[in-house]
Amino acid sequence: FAACKKYTVEQGDTGNLIKWVQKRLGVTADCIAGPATMNAIYAFQRKNKLGVGYLGGDDWKYLIR
């Protein structure tokens, strides 16, 4: 968790971290945080009663379990 906590995921981000997040959320893993990825992040955040917006901070605790 400590290693992940320093990262954020926002609309338009790209790379392997985005691909990993996409796989965890069950969306197409294309390495781009587009609308489908962000909608999946928002749904994940609402489901876990987290703040809705970019993925970061304590969100990682829920995503990595």
Beta strands, then each sheet from edge to edge (+ up, - down):
end
